[in-house]
Amino acid sequence: MATIFSRIIAGEIPCYKVAENDKFFAFLDINPLVKGHTLVVPKQEVDYIFDLSDEDLAAMQVFSKKVALAIGKAFPCIKVGEAVLGLEVPHAHIHLIPMQSEKDMLFANPKLKLTSEEFEAVAAAIRAAL
């Protein structure tokens, strides 16, 4: 059975898409730590990020960098943090999170509750900065 991320990529489940190319897909985390919290996933369904080929892992980082730079423009911050974790979805993914402090990267923090209009505005701001 396809992962929820594969179903999002296929358009079966709606998302707030930020960017896409032939190998990777970036969309807003539905339970964000801060505004701009984005997930980058390979279109190839791979559970563990280090099971990607060296070429694909490198390409995923380059794609993530472009998205991170756009996040930083759309949501001014000190840095955009990157985290690879998450056992709940068996599909490799990178979290990109605008940071004012390292505390913004604590996944135990309460998640933001945004309206669909707010999510749309966040995604549009990042897309505009790409």
Disulfide bonds with the S-S distance in Angstrom:
none
